[in-house]
């Protein structure tokens, strides 16, 4: 079992959540942080080890607007 913590652009959260639901991830927590020049959301979820690659792929493709540093994914063992 893994815990995934991702920081992504707030404007892309709903697309990421929709894609995660399609691969069977339904226990997702979203925390939004608004600053004057940025909108960042933190997603936290737990998933089986065999779904980590799919989750990471979704976050890295759907959760980005094309900038190199607009997302961060951290994966922890549970």
N, C-alpha and C positions, 0 to 999 in steps of 0.2 A: 504494500500500500504506500502511496506517495502523497505528499502535500505539495500543491503547486501554488505559488504566489506570483502574480503577474501585475506589472504596472503598465497600463496602456492609456492611450488617448480616450478621454471620456466620451467623445463623439462617436467612438467605434464600439463602445461596450455592448450595445444591444445586438450588433451583428455577431460579436464573439460569443455572447451568451446563446444566441440562436444556434450557432454552429456546434457549440459544446453540447447543447441539448440533443442535437441530431446524432451525436456519437454516444449518447447514454450518460452524460455527466449532468446530473440534476441537482446536486447539492453545491450551489455556488453562492458565495457571499461577495458583494460589491460595496466598496467604500470609495466615495468620491472626495477628491481634494481639489479645491479651486484656489488658484493663486492669480494675481493680476495678469500674468502673461502665459499661464499654462493651465490646462485642465487635465488632471491625471486621476485615473481611477485605479484602485487596487482590487484585483480579483483574487479570491482564495477558494480553493476547491481541493477535494480529496478524490483520488482515483486509483484504480488498480495499476500495477506496474506496467502491464501490457498496453495501457491506453496513454501512457505518458508521451510517447512520440507523436501520437495523433493530436493530443492536447497542445503540445508545444508547437506543432505545425499550424494549428488553427490560430493560436495567439500570434505567432510570428508572421502569418500572412494576412489574416483578417484584422488583427489588432494594430496594424501599422498604416500610416498614411504615406509611407515611402522614405521617411527620414531614417537614417541609420540608428539614431539614439532615441527613438520615440516609444520604445517598449523594453521591458526587462522581465525575464522569466527566471524564477528561482524554484528549484525542485529539492524537496527534503524527503528523507525516509521517515516513515512512521513506525 
